[in-house]
Amino acid sequence: IELFDDRDWIDTLKENTYITKKHVVDYKHIADLVPEGEDVYAVIMTFNHKGDETVLRQLLGKNIRYLGMMGSKAKVKTLFSDLSNEGFPHQQLKKVKSPIGLSINSLTPAEIAVSIAAEIISVKNSPR
């Protein structure tokens, strides 16, 4: 598990012991850091909508197994509409899981994390 963040001052980078590699990066160059492949699972959950959009634009064309983005239904609808109007193919937008996570009525951050992990495991264990 690798974490990419553009904020070097946050405690998440220091305190998260589950992350294998932690990187402080400029989101404008995220495409160079996320590899392609059937064993690549990417979750977009930056600090703001603009960061999510910057990352999503770069990952849409990549061949990866799972691409998910955290966000409200309204944010996702607006962003996808904007990207579609700019010419991003419907098939690319359709592959993005958003909002992310299985629908298990998650309320707490821990429950949301479990629902996201469960969705990724479901994709991982499904036929290709």
N, C-alpha and C positions, 0 to 999 in steps of 0.2 A: 504494500500500500504506500503510495506516494502522495504527499500533500503539496500543492502549489498555492502560494498566497503572495499577494503583493504588499503585504504589511509586515515589516520586520519587527515591529514593536509589540505584537500580540503574544500573550502567554500560551495560546494554543500551540504554537510552534515548539515551545519549550516543554510544556506539560503533557502533551499527547504521547503516550508510550506505545500506542498501537500502530503508529505510523512507522514504516520502514525507512523512508527518506522524506526529509522536509526541505523544501526549496522556497526561497523568496525570489519571485520572478516578476517581470513585467508581463501582464496578461496579453499584450500585443504580440508576444512571441511564443505563446503557449503551444501552437501547432508544432513547433520544433521540438517540444519536450514530451508530447504525448505520442507514443508509437501507434502504429496500426497493427491489427491482428485479431484473430478470433478469441484470444485470451485477454483482451483489453476491455476494461469496464471503466467508464468515466462518469463521474457525477459532478455537475456544475452547481456550486452553491457559494458564490462569491459574496462579498459584503454588500453589494448593491446591484441594481438592475443593469447599469451600464457595464459593470464587470461581467455579469452573466452573458450579456449580449456579445461583448468582445470575445469571450471564450467560445460561446456557441457558434458564432460565425466561422471560427477557425476549425472547429471540430466536426461541423456538419458534413463536410466532404470526406472525412476520414473513414476508412474501413475498420470499424471497431465493433465489438460484440454488443456492448450496451452503452447508450448515451442517455443520461438522465439529467434533468435540470429542476432544481427546487424553485417553486414559485407559485403564486396564487393563480387561479384559473384566469382571472382578468389580465394579469401581467403576461401570462403565457399566450393568451389569445391576441393581445396587442402586438407582442414581439413577433409571433409567427405570421400575423397579418402583414406587418412591416417587411419581414424577410421575404414573404411570398411576393409582395408588390415590387420588391427589388430584384426579383428573378430567381430566388432560391427555389429549386425544384420541390414540388409537393412531396415527392418520395423521400427526400432528405429530411424534411420537417416531420414527416410521419414517423420516422424511426426514433425520434426523440421521445423518451418517456417523461412526461411532465403534466401535472405535478408528479413527483416521484414517490415511490413507496406503494406497498399494497394497501388497499383500503381496509384497515382494521380499526378505524376510529381512534387513531393515535392522537394523544393530547400532549404528552410530555416529550422533551427532547430525546429521552431514552427510547420511548415508544416509537417516535418518528424514525430514529436510527435503526431500530429493529425492522420496521416496515420497509425501509430502503434496502437493508441487507437482505431481507427475505425476497424482495423483488429481484435483486441481482442474483441471488442463489437460484431462484426460479428460472431466470434466463440462462444461467450457467448450466443448469441440469436439463434444460429442454433440448430436444433434437435440433440440430443445426440445419 
